[in-house]
């Protein structure tokens, strides 16, 4: 859940830049259903993360989630 929005944004940016720089519509090369991540999105539950992972990993995920959320609020 932490990285899904970032990954999807990267795919959309790739499609856009391929069109801008190379005049290639990637949806003609790669089917649209392969370009969209199909996941159920729910907000990150900090208590669930802490229960599921060791402290070091949980803290990293929670910290990365904060950083990514701040970045996406500033730009795409």
N, C-alpha and C positions, 0 to 999 in steps of 0.2 A: 504494500500500500504506500510505502514511502517513495518508491522510485517509479511507479507506474505513470504518474502525470509527467515526470521528467522524460521518461522513455517515449511516451506518446508525442510530446512536444518535439523531441528530436526527430521523430519520423516525419511529422508535419513540416518541420523546418527543412528537412532533406528534400521533400517533395517540392516545396516552394523554391528552394535554391536550384534544384535541377531544372526547373522550368525557367527561372530567371537567367541562369548562366549558360545553359545548354539547349534551351528551348525543347526540353524533353518532358512529356507528360508521363510521369511514372505510373499513373493509374492505367496507362495503356500497356505497360510492360509487366507490372505486378498487380494482380487483382486487388481491388479495394479492400476486400475482407482480410487480406494479409497485411494491410497497412494500418489497420485499426486494431488496437489491443482490446480484446473482449474479456473484461474482468468485471466482477462486481465490486464497485467502489463503496467503501464505507470509511468513515473517518478513523484515524489511528487511535486506538484505545491504549493509553499509556500503561494502565494496570495490566491489560492482557499481554502487552509486550514484556513488561517486567516479570510476569509470571511464566512466560514461555521461554525467555532467553536468559543466559547468564548476564550479570550486571554490565560487564564490559560491552557486550553486543547490544544489549538493550539501550544503554546510554548512547552508543554510537548511532543506532537507528533513530532514537528520539532526537538527538542533536542534528542528524542529517535531515530529518523531517522539518525541523525548525528552519534550517538554512534554506532548504528547497522551497518551503512555503514563503519565506521572505523574498526569495528570488522571483518566484512566480507572481508575487504581488507587485513587484517592480516592473517586470517585463514578461514576455512569454517564455 
